Amino acid sequence: MNPRRTETARPGSDVVILGAGPAGLVLANLLHQSGIDCVVLERASREHVETRARAGYLAPETVRILERHGLADGLRARGREHDVCEFRTPEGRFRLRYGGLGRGEPHTVYPQQSLVSDLIAEFTAAGGRIAFETEARSVTGVDGDRPTVLTHDLDGRPTQWPASYVAGCDGRHGAARRAIPAADARRRHSDHGVSWLAVLVAAPASMDAVGYAVHREGFAGHMSRGPETTRYYLQCDRGTATDSWSEDRIWSALAHRLRADEYGPLREGPVLERGIVHLESDVLRPLRHGSLFLVGDAASLVSPSAAKGANLAVLEAEILAQALAAAVLRGDPRPLLRYSDRCLSHIWRAQEFSHWMIRLLHAPTAPQESSGFHDSLRYARLESLRTSRSHQDWFAENYVGL
Ligand code: RFL
């Protein structure tokens, strides 16, 4: 227990954190640095979370947060700055060097699993506690001042983890969300009606830009994840099974939609991973329920169309860490009272831009929008983006911003 805390010391931890993703691990590191006792409970094994490939594009604000707290050594050593994207359309292609537009800031390309590995290494080296293969089954007592998390280990052995606060960083399907009675939360949900086959391949990037192909057969995307790996996306029908996409079918659809015969061949390699992502958005309000706080994907799901999810997770973790420090160390509950509203303003900005990207990259799926009118609008939007400097500045600011 931290000797500086203002409350009476009680058994258990000050904060129990569910989930060892970017949200939970940034929060854990920041609390530990402040001298607040916390423990991270993670359902999966350490190996699993350290190899789970997901995000790759870190916003400048994310890098600043990690630098501010001494958590950026890995990404500074191995991350790469990136600041150009290319749109390929039936009318041709154009590039936006967004690092020279808007606020003039680039992304940093650094795989999420490398960031997660760095954050685990920092936390455990500093004496932090993570219980892997420990699944939270329930969170009870959040309306009182002694919430408790019940976990099961791999053998089904139950353990109770009492705390003063619980941080739900366990994603959209975790135990934290389930602990909130439906009547106490307003849920805003949108299914955008679009699905992507997301593939990770062992091959260098095929171009020196993030590639967005707008094609009558559906969207295709290209994003570098490092010198040896590249992520590609292919819009696919809802209900498609991943195994219906052979490697040959994937490469020929990518080459066709990215117009490789016109703009240069793709650098092919073995497919390491494939999965279907449904483009959905989901926001819960409020993000605080008594002593339980939702962070990252547990708070809001942003479709990956604009690469915001991991960045929001880091930002929210910093906001919560500072608010918990004020409450635990100085007895000041006011920042905790503002946590939900502060995060929601960032979340809705990110949702708005992601939604704009979805409408730009995909043909309308709603029956009332399929007359061709809305499709023509998106080509007008692309043309505006190609030619209007103020539109480009707006895009750049939102593309890398939070
Ligand atoms: P995470 O990373 O899902 O971590 C949650 C952790 O909680 C654990 N867990 C539990 N632990 C204990 N008890 C339980 N009951 C539990 N239930 C779950 C899980 O095992 C897991 O370890 O959530 P977090 O920390 O909120 O981070 C969110 C990000 O992971 C996510 O938003 C991003 O990956 C989204 N995303 C992207 N975001 C970006 O900012 N930039 C990108 O370029 C980007 N690309 C992507 C993406 C997501 C993708 N997929 C797979 C949807 C690309 C893809 C393909």
Boltz pocket constraint, residues with backbone or C-beta under 6 A from the ligand:
constraints:
  - pocket:
      binder: B
      contacts: [[A, 18], [A, 19], [A, 20], [A, 21], [A, 22], [A, 23], [A, 24], [A, 41], [A, 42], [A, 43], [A, 44], [A, 49], [A, 53], [A, 54], [A, 55], [A, 56], [A, 57], [A, 58], [A, 112], [A, 134], [A, 135], [A, 136], [A, 137], [A, 169], [A, 170], [A, 171], [A, 173], [A, 174], [A, 175], [A, 198], [A, 277], [A, 295], [A, 296], [A, 297], [A, 298], [A, 302], [A, 304], [A, 306], [A, 307], [A, 308], [A, 309], [A, 310], [A, 311], [A, 312], [A, 313]]
      max_distance: 6.0
